Amino acid sequence: MLEGLENEIIEFFTANPHTKYISSELSSYERLLVHAASSYNQLCSRSFDENGKRILLVQNRKRNGTFSPVDPSLAQYLKMKSNIQ
């Protein structure tokens, strides 16, 4: 699940580094994962209530509008760490 959500965020910001990713269709657990993947990839995310729905907003925090995903991805990093122990 983390890998799929992280890939969605990475693909979105690779193609559209200047825009905002907005979703109202995620569960609380999925929002948690997106917040973690966003922070790991140096993106800014927040959740808020709007008209009775929980909205997730992710945006690029770099002022020059560039986006470069972190390598390895968070999902890959966690897999590597779990194999070490």
Summary of the structure (lengths in Angstrom):
residues: 85
radius of gyration: 13.3
end to end distance: 21.9
largest distance: 45.5
contacts: 217
relative contact order: 0.23
helix: 45%
strand: 22%
